[in-house]
Amino acid sequence: MEESSRIQLSKLIYVVVILISFSYSNLVVEGANSDSETSNGLCNSDLTSFLPFPYSNLPNMVCKPLWNSYLLRYSKSKDNEITIVLSTIYTSGWVGIGFSRDGKMLNSSCIVGWVNLQGQGKIKQYHIKGFKPSEIKPDEGELPLTNVPPYVAVQSATIYLSFQLKFNTTLKTQPILLAFSTKTPTHHHHHLTVHDDKTTILFDFSSGKTDSSVDFSPSIFKDRRTHGTLALLAWGLFLPVGAILARYLSRNERLWYYLHVAIQFMGFLFGVAAVVVGLSLYHKMHVFFPAHKGIGILVLVMTILQVFAFFTRPSTDSKYRRYWNWYHKWLGGICLFFGAVNIVLGINIAGAGEAWNIGYGFLLASILVIVVVFEALKRLRRCAVQQKIILLVIQSLVLALENAPWKRNACLPMDTPSKQLQHKRTGKIKG
């Protein structure tokens, strides 16, 4: 019976994986087609009505979508001069594009544009010397700006950042930072507020294409936020909840077992998807985070071993069941611990912001509180059972002592000396 249940569950897993793969392939194709049509329409927009020369007339213009609604237009001359117009949807706050040597924000130089509270457009170069607002210096940087002043304009809910650079050599493959915030920089010192989101891409200005490994088409496998969400759902929610069910609700044999298997299987799928997305982004963004990558692979391997443990589970009367239980329990606990560590590490590496820290902190705290409450209840129940057992043992001992043979003999009637004296006086002493 148990073996047939495992076979049926294996077939169900296979069908679910096939359905997910089919749905995902359709999503990617439809998303790519939609993105191509939208970007072609935006590239044909007329810039002459709101941008000054030379930004309004870009000879041999190259127009490429980068990330979200970010669209990059640029034109190159023979003397290594490049004119850039970056556009994206805009409502408030600031929008920025940065040039970095290693793909990281630190020590990069950025062009940032916004519209202040008075309705005036502002565009400045910033040098990112640190991560504090005071360490992001306005009107400083290493970008080789020409004498043509940068220009910012807003047209039809779209902001356009325009600037011109002149390099000593031909600009080829270049890491580009893109970021935005919905909060406007400070009025007096122009300090930038914390970004709401950011990304890094590798763009080849010589061919007008992103690197072959840097494809930012609208797909769930191209978004760091998706990677973080999948990892959080796997090792932050489903797998811990499944472990809680196994530890504290195991008295109901059928209910806890099937809930545990179903929830852990969902967590396993999310975990595999998170690792696939993470490895894809790791190579496509050309970054180097060995600790985060190594822990992620380690956690995935341990999760796969836990799945294998399901198929090799010995019967309850097997002499190996005790060792299997130890292995399954301790490996699962270690996996959840490193999963939580890697989630925190990933949030810090991505600079995801306060919202992610608060959200995961609340989730982790909630799970810990649930574990503490259930553990306390389990220990109280165990103590109550132990007290009942002790009470039954004591009662059994008392009953045994009362019915002991030597105690029955001790309780037989015996003539006391006073009674013997009385018998002598009456002449009724028995020989």
N, C-alpha and C positions, 0 to 999 in steps of 0.2 A: 504493500500500500504506500509506504513512504517512498520507495524507489519510483513508483509510477507518478507520484506527485512531483518528484524532482524532474522527471522527464517532461512532464507537461509544462512545468515552470520554465524549463530551458527552451522549449518551443515558443512559449509566450515571449521570452526575452528576445529571441531571434526575430520574431515578427515585429516587435516594437522597434528594434534597431533598424530594420529595413524601412519601416514607415517614416522614422525620423530622418533617415538619410534621403529618402525620396522627397520629403517635404522641404528639406534644407536645399537640395539642388534646385527645386523650383523657385525658392525664395531668392537664391543668388542670381539666377538667370533673369527673373523679372526685375530685381533691383538694379542690375547692371544696365538693362535696356532703358529703364526709367531715368537713370542717372545720365546716360549718354544723351538722351533727347533734351533733358533740361539744360545741361552744360552747353550744348550746341546753340540753344536759343539765347543764353546769356552772353556767349562769346560774340554774337552778332549785334549786341547793343551798341548804340551810337554814343560815343563819349565826347563828341565835339561840343555838345550843348552845355556841359557843366565842368569839363576839365580843360585847363589851359594847355597851350603847346609847351613841350613836346608830348605830353601825356595823352592828348586827345587824338594824336595821329601817330600810330606806331607802325612803321614800315616792317613788313615781313613778320607781323605779330604772331606770336605763339600763345595760345590760350588753352590752359589745362585746369581741370578741377583737381583740388588738392585734398580737402578734408571738410566734411559737413557741407556747408554752403560756400566755403572758401574757393575762390576762382583766381588763378594767377594768369595775368597777361604780361608779356614782356617782349622787348625788341632789342636785338644786339647789333652793334656796329662793328666795323673792322678794327677799330682801335680799342677793343675790349671795353667798350662803354655799353652798359645795359640799362634800359629804361623799364621800370617795373610798375605795374598797376595791380594792386591786390584788392579784391572786392569780396564782401560777404554781407549777409543780412544783418541789419543793425536796428536796434531800438534805443539802447542806452549803454553807458559804460564805455569801455575801450576795447580796441582790436589791435593785435600786434603780430608782426612777423619778425623772426630773428634769424641771424646767421651764426652758426656755431662750428667750431673745429671738430668736436667729438660727438655732436648730437645732444649734448647736455646743456641745460639752461645756464649753469654757472659759467661766468666769463664770456658769455655771448653778447653780441650787440644787436639791438632790436630797433625797429621803427614802429612806433605806437601812435595811433590816431584815435580821436574821440571828439565829441561835441559837448561843450561845457553847458552849465545851467543857463548861461546867457545866450545859448544858441550859436556860439562861435566855434568853428572847427579848429582843432589843435592837432599838430603832428610833430613829434619829437623823436630824436634818437636817444636810446637808453643803453647804458652799460651795466650789465648785471654782475656786480661784484660779490653778491651774497644773496641770501633769501629773505632778509628783512626789508621792509619798505625803504628804510633809510640807506640800504646798501645798493639799491637800484638807482643809479645816478642819471638824472636827465641831462640832456645836452652833452653827453659824453658817449664814447664808443669808438670802435675801430672800423666802422663802415666807411669806405672811400667815397663819400658823397661829392658830387660835382657842384659847380656854381649854380646849377638850376635848383631853386628851392623846392623842397618837398611840398606836396599839396594834398589836402584832404577835402572830400566833398561827400554829401549825402544826397542820393537821388533815388526816389521810389523805394524807401525803406532799405536802401543798400548803401553801405559806406565804401568809399574808394580811397585807398592809401596809395599815393603816387610819389615815387622818388627815383633818382638816377644815380648809378654807381659807375665808377671807372676803376678797373683793376689793371695791375701791371701785366698779368697774364690772362689767358682765356679762362673764363669761369666755366668749370665743368661740373663734376658731381659735387653737390653741396648739401650738408645737413641743414634743414630748415625747421625752425620752431614756429608753431602757430598757437596762439592763445587768445582768450577773450575774457572779459569780466563785465557784468551788468552794472557795476558801480563805477562812477566817474572818478578819475584821479583828483587828489586834493587841489584846491583852487590856487593856493599860494606857491607851494613847493613842487607841485605836479608829481607827487609821489603816487605810484601805482598801487591800486588795491589788489588783493589776492585774486588770482585768476579763478574763474569758475571751471574751466577745462583747458587742456593743452594737449599738443601732440608733437611728435617729431617725425619728419619724413626725409628721405634722401632723394634729392631732385637733380637730374642731369640737365643742366642748362645748355650743354652742347648739342644734345639731340632733341630737347624739348619734351623729354619723357621722364617719368619717375623710373628709378632703378627697377629692373625686372623682379626684384624681390620686395619692392615697395609698391604695392597695389592697394590703394585706398578706396576701392569701389565700395558701395554701400553693402556691406555684408557683416554678419555678426562675428565673423572671424577676423575682422580688420579693426576692431574697436577694443581698446584697453578696458573700457568700462564693462564691456560684455565679459571679458576675461575675469575681471574682478567679481562681477555678479555671479558668474557660474561657479567660481571657486568658493564664494561665500555661501551660496546655496548648498554646495556639496559638503564642504568640511566645516561650515559654520552653522548649518541648519539641519539638513536631512540626516547626515551620518550621526551627529550627536543625538538627535531625537530618536533614531533607531536604536542606538546604544542604550538610551534611557529606558526605552520600552523593554529591551531584553533583560536589563538588570532589575527593574522594579515592578514589572507587570508579568513576570514569568510564571506566576501561580495559575494563570489561565492558559493552559497548554496550547490550545488551538488559536486563540485570538492573538496572543503576543507573538507567536511564531510567524504567522502569516503577515501581520503588520510589520514586524521586524524585517522580514525578507523583502517586502514590497518597498518600504521606505529606504532601506539600504541600497536596493537596486536603483532607485531613482537618484540617490546620492552618488552612486558609482557612475551613472551616465553623466550627470553634471560634472563630476570630477574629471572624467576622461575628456569631455568637451573643453573644460577649463584648461587642461594641460595642452591640448591640441592648439587652442587659441594662443596660449602663452608661448609655446615654442614657435608658432608662426610669427607672432609679433616680435619675439626675441631676435629672430633672424632678419626680419624685414626692417626693423628699426635700427639694426646694427648697434645694439647696446650690449653691455657686459655687466650682468648681475649674477655672478656664479652662485652666490648663496641662495638667492631666490629660486633660480633654476634648479640647483641641486636638491634643495628641500622639496620642491614641487615634484621632481621625478621620484625621489625617495617615497614621498607620501603616496604617489600613484602606484608604485610597486607594492607597497604594503596593502593598499586598497585592493589590488588585483589578487594578492595572496589571500585576503579575507574572502573574496568571491570564490576562489578555489577551495577554501576551507568549507564552504557551503556544500560543495559537491563531494567532499571526502569526509563528511561528518559521520563518525561511527555510531552504531546503535547505542541506546542507553545502557544496555547490559554488557557492552564491550569493555574489556580491561584497559583499552586505550582512550576511552571517553574522558577520563579525568585529565589526561595530558592534552587532549584536544581542547578541552574547556580552558585550561590554562593558556594555551597558545592563542586561542581565539580572543580571549579576554584581554591579555596583556598586549598583543599586537594591535588590537583595535584601540586600546587606550593610548599607546604610543603614536599611532597614526593620527588620532584626533588632536593630540598635543602639538605635533609638528605641523598639522594643518592649520591650527590657530596661530602658531608662530609665523607661518608663511603668509597668512592673510594680513597680519599686522605689518610684516616686512614689505609686502606688495603695496599696501596702502601708502606707506612712507616713501617707497621708491617712486611711485607714480605721482606723489604730491597731490593725492586725490582731494585733499582739503578736509575741513572740519566736519562736513556733513557725513563723510564716510567713516571718519573716526568715531563720531557720536553714534552713528547707526550700528556699526559693528560692536562698539562698546556696550550699547544697550542690549543687543542680541546675546553677546557673550555673558553679560551680567545676568540676564534672564535665565539662560541655561544653567548657570552656576547656582542661582537661587533655587531653581527647580531640583537640581541634583542634591543640594543641601537639605531641602525639605523632605524629599523622598528617602534620602539616606537616613535622616533622623527618624522618620516613620518606620523604616525598615528595622533600624536598631531597637526602637521601642517595641515593635512587634516581636523581634527576636528575644528581647529581654522578658517580655510577657510570657512567651512560650517557655523560655528557660525557667521562669518562676513557677509556672504550672508544672513543669517536669519535676522541679525540686520539691514542690509541695506534694506531688503524687508519690515521689520517692520517700519523703518523710512519713506520709500517711501509711505507706506500705510497711516501712520499718516499724512504726508504732504498732500496727496491726500484727505484725510478725512477732514482736516482743510480747504482746498480750497473749498470744496463742502458743508461746514457747512451752515445751514439755516441762522443763525445769521449773518454770513459774507455776504451772498447774500443780506440781508436787509440793511446792512451797506453800501453796494455798490450802492444802488438806488440813482438817481440824485436828488439833493437838491439845492434849490435856496439860494445862498449866499447873505449876506447883500448888497454887491455892485450891484448884479443883481437886488435886490428889489428896491434900489435907482434909478437905471436906468429905471425900470418899472414905478416908480412914475413920473419921468420927462416926460415920453412919454405917461403917462395916460393909461398904459396897465397893471396896477396892477390888478390881479385877486382877486375877492372877495373870 
